[in-house]
Amino acid sequence: MDTIYGNIQGLKPSQLKQLQRLYHQRLPGDRLTTSEFAQRVAAISSEINQPVCSYINRRGQVIRVGVGSPHQTQIPPLELPRYGMERLSGIRCIATQLKQTPPNKSTLTAMALQRLDALAVLTLSGEGSYRRGKGATGYVKSVYLAHLIADPQLNWILSPPVSLEKLTDSDFLDLVEELENEFRTEAVAQAVDTEQDRVLLVGLQVDRASPERFSEGLQELARLVETAGGIVLETMQQKRSQPHPQTVVGKGKVSDIALTAQTLGATLVVFDRDLSPAQVRNLETQIGIRVLDRTEVILDIFAQRAQSRAGKLQVELAQLEYMLPRLTGRGQMMSRLGGGIGTRGPGETK
């Protein structure tokens, strides 16, 4: 089914059909886009007066079309066909925006979270025409090209505005191959011990908690993670009046966590408080890697150290009681598990 994602309220049936027809387009694999396709997307965006995003795989197939910015229409990490710090997702995005300004940080962050091969942002000219047999023309004023780089300080590069002709003439596959070689080199440099979890800690300070107690709790959590065999890469914090009911921290902070985890090559995120099963599922869907809470880390330590048969049975029962409600809806995430913190049974150390 040719689903249109994002904000489609108020669109006419004819406009929805135009968007759905984008799924039937096929682009050359070695080109980021073609002039015809870019002008067609820009023409639709001009007509509905909203941004439009089209996501294309390396075979040139349009796999997702959305109304809104890349941030509003992005593909959830667990739905991406490829994922990992050593490679890109194999998907590029051709997006339009109504303002004649460079893409903002939320747009570029969405590119990074999806590990897109590239992001081309088309600015609209405010004019253009469509001729039967010749297609759309004149709708694109200029293009901003962005892509990731293997530099944790910069994350991405954004070009100055270029012409559509210059964009369509560049060799897209050469760019992707060069980028993935750089990411593989960086991944090897960061892979100190693949058997140890690389952990990002997250702490939420609510109004009723003193700064001293909050800091002590995070330090204790870091020691627990290290005792369980993990490597603490960084600690992120947020202060709120109360936890967000769906994700504990705010939506913007979740994006920051996902981007930091990706940049540092984290394999696990650990929160300093107990999480509900729904919160775990929501966070894993948005961050793209495993998420645990303090209790799961403690249970993992007990599991490693249990010696007697009775002790092992008690730990296993405690793990099952705590984990069972959290398994629902985690099929994709569980399929990606190896060993590590939160996956061990009593007596296991890997």
C-alpha positions as CSV (number, residue, x, y, z in Angstrom):
1,M,0.0,0.0,0.0
2,D,1.3,3.4,-1.0
3,T,1.1,5.0,2.5
4,I,1.6,8.8,2.8
5,Y,3.1,9.6,6.2
6,G,3.0,12.9,8.1
7,N,0.4,15.6,8.1
8,I,-2.1,14.8,5.3
9,Q,-5.1,16.5,6.9
10,G,-6.8,18.9,4.4
11,L,-5.2,17.4,1.3
12,K,-7.5,16.8,-1.7
13,P,-7.8,13.2,-3.1
14,S,-6.0,14.4,-6.3
15,Q,-3.1,15.7,-4.2
16,L,-2.8,12.4,-2.3
17,K,-2.8,10.6,-5.6
18,Q,0.1,12.8,-6.8
19,L,2.0,11.9,-3.7
20,Q,1.3,8.2,-4.1
21,R,2.5,8.2,-7.7
22,L,6.0,9.1,-6.4
23,Y,6.2,5.5,-5.2
24,H,6.0,4.4,-8.8
25,Q,9.1,6.4,-9.8
26,R,12.5,4.6,-10.3
27,L,15.7,6.6,-10.0
28,P,19.2,5.6,-11.3
29,G,21.2,3.9,-8.5
30,D,24.3,6.0,-9.1
31,R,22.6,9.4,-8.9
32,L,21.2,11.1,-5.8
33,T,18.2,12.2,-7.8
34,T,17.2,13.3,-11.3
35,S,16.0,16.7,-12.4
36,E,12.6,15.3,-13.4
37,F,12.0,13.7,-10.0
38,A,13.2,16.7,-8.0
39,Q,11.0,19.0,-10.0
40,R,8.0,16.7,-9.6
41,V,8.4,16.6,-5.8
42,A,8.9,20.4,-5.7
43,A,5.8,20.9,-7.8
44,I,3.6,18.8,-5.4
45,S,5.1,20.7,-2.5
46,S,4.3,24.0,-4.1
47,E,0.7,23.0,-4.8
48,I,0.0,21.8,-1.2
49,N,2.1,24.5,0.3
50,Q,3.8,22.0,2.7
51,P,7.2,20.3,2.8
52,V,7.4,16.9,1.1
53,C,10.0,14.1,1.8
54,S,10.7,11.1,-0.4
55,Y,13.0,8.3,0.9
56,I,14.8,6.3,-1.7
57,N,16.9,3.1,-1.4
58,R,20.1,2.3,-3.3
59,R,18.2,0.5,-6.0
60,G,16.4,3.7,-6.8
61,Q,13.1,2.7,-5.3
62,V,10.9,5.2,-3.4
63,I,10.2,3.4,-0.1
64,R,8.5,6.2,1.9
65,V,6.7,9.5,1.1
66,G,5.7,12.0,3.8
67,V,4.2,15.4,4.2
68,G,6.3,17.4,6.6
69,S,10.0,17.9,7.4
70,P,12.5,15.1,7.6
71,H,12.1,15.4,11.4
72,Q,8.3,14.8,11.1
73,T,8.5,12.0,8.5
74,Q,11.6,10.1,9.6
75,I,11.8,6.3,9.6
76,P,12.0,4.8,13.1
77,P,15.5,3.3,13.7
78,L,14.2,-0.3,14.1
79,E,12.5,-0.1,10.7
80,L,15.6,0.9,8.8
81,P,17.0,-1.9,6.6
82,R,20.6,-1.3,7.7
83,Y,21.9,0.1,11.0
84,G,25.1,0.6,12.9
85,M,27.9,3.1,13.4
86,E,30.1,1.4,10.8
87,R,27.7,2.0,7.9
88,L,24.9,4.1,6.5
89,S,21.3,3.0,6.3
90,G,21.2,2.7,2.5
91,I,18.5,5.3,2.1
92,R,18.7,8.9,0.9
93,C,16.1,11.6,1.3
94,I,14.9,14.2,-1.2
95,A,13.1,16.9,0.8
96,T,11.5,20.3,0.1
97,Q,11.2,23.3,2.4
98,L,9.2,26.4,1.9
99,K,11.8,28.9,3.4
100,Q,14.8,30.1,1.4
101,T,17.1,29.2,4.3
102,P,19.5,26.4,5.1
103,P,18.0,23.3,6.8
104,N,17.7,23.7,10.5
105,K,19.3,21.5,13.3
106,S,16.2,19.3,13.7
107,T,16.3,18.4,10.0
108,L,20.0,17.5,10.1
109,T,19.5,15.6,13.4
110,A,16.8,13.5,11.7
111,M,19.3,12.7,8.9
112,A,21.9,11.6,11.5
113,L,19.4,9.5,13.5
114,Q,18.4,7.6,10.3
115,R,22.0,7.5,9.1
116,L,20.9,8.5,5.7
117,D,23.3,8.2,2.8
118,A,22.6,11.8,2.0
119,L,19.9,14.5,2.4
120,A,19.1,16.9,-0.5
121,V,16.9,19.8,0.6
122,L,15.2,21.6,-2.3
123,T,14.2,25.2,-1.8
124,L,11.2,26.3,-3.9
125,S,11.3,29.1,-6.4
126,G,7.6,30.1,-5.9
127,E,6.9,29.6,-9.6
128,G,7.2,26.8,-12.2
129,S,5.1,25.1,-14.8
130,Y,3.9,21.7,-15.8
131,R,3.7,20.7,-19.4
132,R,2.1,17.5,-20.6
133,G,4.8,15.1,-21.9
134,K,7.6,17.3,-20.6
135,G,6.9,17.2,-16.8
136,A,7.5,19.9,-14.2
137,T,10.1,22.6,-14.5
138,G,11.2,25.7,-12.7
139,Y,9.9,24.7,-9.3
140,V,13.4,24.3,-7.7
141,K,15.4,27.4,-6.9
142,S,18.5,25.7,-5.3
143,V,19.5,22.7,-3.3
144,Y,21.4,22.1,0.0
145,L,23.2,18.8,0.2
146,A,24.0,17.3,3.6
147,H,25.7,14.0,4.6
148,L,27.3,12.5,7.7
149,I,31.0,12.4,8.4
150,A,33.1,10.3,10.7
151,D,33.8,13.1,13.1
152,P,32.0,13.0,16.5
153,Q,32.6,16.8,16.9
154,L,30.9,17.8,13.6
155,N,28.6,14.8,12.8
156,W,27.6,16.2,9.4
157,I,28.6,18.5,6.5
158,L,26.1,20.9,4.9
159,S,26.9,22.4,1.5
160,P,26.1,26.0,0.4
161,P,23.2,26.2,-2.0
162,V,23.9,24.7,-5.4
163,S,22.0,24.3,-8.6
164,L,19.9,21.3,-9.2
165,E,21.9,20.5,-12.4
166,K,25.1,20.3,-10.3
167,L,23.5,18.0,-7.8
168,T,22.2,15.6,-10.5
169,D,25.6,15.4,-12.2
170,S,27.5,14.2,-9.1
171,D,28.3,10.5,-8.6
172,F,26.3,9.4,-5.6
173,L,27.7,5.9,-5.2
174,D,31.3,7.2,-5.0
175,L,30.3,9.5,-2.2
176,V,28.6,6.7,-0.3
177,E,31.5,4.3,-0.7
178,E,34.0,6.9,0.5
179,L,31.8,7.7,3.6
180,E,31.3,4.1,4.6
181,N,35.0,3.5,4.3
182,E,35.6,6.3,6.8
183,F,32.9,5.0,9.1
184,R,34.3,1.5,9.1
185,T,37.8,2.9,10.0
186,E,36.3,4.9,12.9
187,A,34.3,1.9,14.1
188,V,37.4,-0.3,14.2
189,A,39.2,2.4,16.2
190,Q,36.4,2.6,18.8
191,A,35.9,-1.2,19.1
192,V,38.2,-1.7,22.1
193,D,36.4,-4.8,23.4
194,T,33.4,-6.0,21.4
195,E,32.4,-8.3,24.3
196,Q,31.8,-5.4,26.6
197,D,28.7,-3.2,26.4
198,R,29.4,0.4,25.5
199,V,27.0,2.2,27.8
200,L,25.4,5.6,27.8
201,L,23.9,6.6,31.2
202,V,20.9,8.8,31.4
203,G,19.8,10.6,34.6
204,L,16.6,12.5,35.2
205,Q,16.6,15.0,38.1
206,V,13.1,15.9,39.3
207,D,12.4,18.9,41.4
208,R,12.1,17.1,44.7
209,A,15.6,15.5,44.4
210,S,18.7,17.5,45.6
211,P,21.6,18.0,43.2
212,E,23.9,16.1,45.6
213,R,21.6,13.1,45.9
214,F,21.1,13.1,42.1
215,S,24.8,13.2,41.5
216,E,25.5,10.4,44.0
217,G,22.9,8.2,42.3
218,L,24.5,8.6,38.9
219,Q,27.9,7.8,40.3
220,E,26.5,4.7,41.9
221,L,24.8,3.7,38.6
222,A,28.2,4.1,36.8
223,R,29.8,1.7,39.3
224,L,27.0,-0.8,38.9
225,V,27.4,-0.8,35.1
226,E,31.1,-1.3,35.4
227,T,30.6,-4.1,37.9
228,A,28.2,-5.7,35.4
229,G,31.0,-5.6,32.8
230,G,30.1,-2.5,30.8
231,I,32.1,0.6,29.7
232,V,30.5,3.9,30.6
233,L,31.0,6.3,27.6
234,E,29.1,9.3,28.8
235,T,26.4,10.5,31.2
236,M,23.5,12.6,30.0
237,Q,21.2,14.5,32.3
238,Q,17.9,16.4,32.2
239,K,15.9,18.3,34.8
240,R,12.1,18.2,34.8
241,S,9.3,18.8,37.2
242,Q,8.3,15.1,36.7
243,P,9.1,12.3,34.3
244,H,7.6,12.2,30.9
245,P,4.9,9.5,31.0
246,Q,6.0,8.0,27.7
247,T,9.7,8.4,27.5
248,V,10.8,9.6,31.0
249,V,12.8,12.5,29.4
250,G,11.5,15.0,26.9
251,K,11.2,14.4,23.2
252,G,14.1,16.6,22.3
253,K,16.3,14.9,24.9
254,V,15.4,11.5,23.4
255,S,16.7,12.7,20.0
256,D,19.9,13.9,21.7
257,I,20.4,10.6,23.4
258,A,19.9,8.7,20.1
259,L,22.4,11.0,18.3
260,T,25.0,10.7,21.1
261,A,24.6,6.9,21.3
262,Q,25.1,6.7,17.6
263,T,28.1,9.1,17.6
264,L,29.9,7.3,20.4
265,G,29.0,3.8,19.2
266,A,27.0,2.9,22.3
267,T,25.4,-0.5,22.4
268,L,23.2,0.1,25.5
269,V,21.4,3.0,27.2
270,V,20.9,2.7,31.0
271,F,18.5,5.0,32.9
272,D,18.9,5.9,36.6
273,R,15.4,4.9,37.5
274,D,12.9,2.1,37.0
275,L,11.1,2.2,33.6
276,S,7.7,0.9,32.8
277,P,7.4,-1.7,30.0
278,A,5.8,0.9,27.7
279,Q,8.6,3.4,28.4
280,V,11.2,0.8,27.5
281,R,9.5,0.0,24.2
282,N,9.0,3.7,23.3
283,L,12.7,4.5,24.0
284,E,14.1,1.5,22.1
285,T,11.9,2.4,19.1
286,Q,13.2,6.0,19.0
287,I,16.8,5.4,20.1
288,G,17.4,2.2,18.1
289,I,19.5,0.2,20.7
290,R,18.7,-1.6,23.9
291,V,17.4,0.3,26.9
292,L,17.7,-0.9,30.5
293,D,16.9,0.6,33.9
294,R,18.8,0.4,37.2
295,T,16.9,-2.7,38.5
296,E,17.9,-4.7,35.4
297,V,21.5,-3.9,35.9
298,I,21.4,-5.0,39.5
299,L,19.6,-8.3,38.5
300,D,22.3,-8.9,35.9
301,I,25.0,-8.5,38.6
302,F,23.2,-11.0,40.9
303,A,22.9,-13.4,37.9
304,Q,26.6,-13.3,37.3
305,R,27.5,-13.9,40.9
306,A,24.9,-16.6,41.9
307,Q,26.6,-19.8,42.9
308,S,24.3,-22.1,44.7
309,R,21.4,-23.8,43.0
310,A,18.9,-22.1,45.3
311,G,20.5,-18.7,44.6
312,K,20.4,-19.2,40.9
313,L,16.7,-20.2,41.0
314,Q,15.9,-17.1,43.1
315,V,17.7,-14.8,40.7
316,E,16.1,-16.4,37.6
317,L,12.7,-16.1,39.1
318,A,13.3,-12.4,39.9
319,Q,14.6,-11.8,36.4
320,L,11.6,-13.5,34.8
321,E,9.1,-11.6,36.9
322,Y,10.7,-8.3,36.0
323,M,11.4,-9.0,32.3
324,L,8.3,-10.8,31.1
325,P,6.1,-7.6,31.0
326,R,8.9,-5.9,29.1
327,L,9.2,-8.5,26.3
328,T,5.9,-7.6,24.6
329,G,6.5,-5.6,21.4
330,R,10.3,-6.1,21.5
331,G,10.6,-8.7,18.8
332,Q,12.9,-6.6,16.5
333,M,15.1,-5.5,19.4
334,M,15.4,-9.0,20.8
335,S,16.4,-10.3,17.4
336,R,19.4,-8.0,17.5
337,L,20.7,-9.1,20.9
338,G,24.0,-10.8,21.4
339,G,25.2,-11.2,25.0
340,G,25.7,-8.4,27.5
341,I,24.1,-6.7,30.4
342,G,20.5,-7.6,30.9
343,T,20.6,-10.7,28.7
344,R,22.4,-13.1,31.0
345,G,20.9,-15.8,33.1
346,P,22.2,-17.0,36.5
347,G,25.8,-18.2,36.4
348,E,26.5,-16.6,32.9
349,T,29.2,-14.0,32.5
350,K,28.9,-13.2,28.8
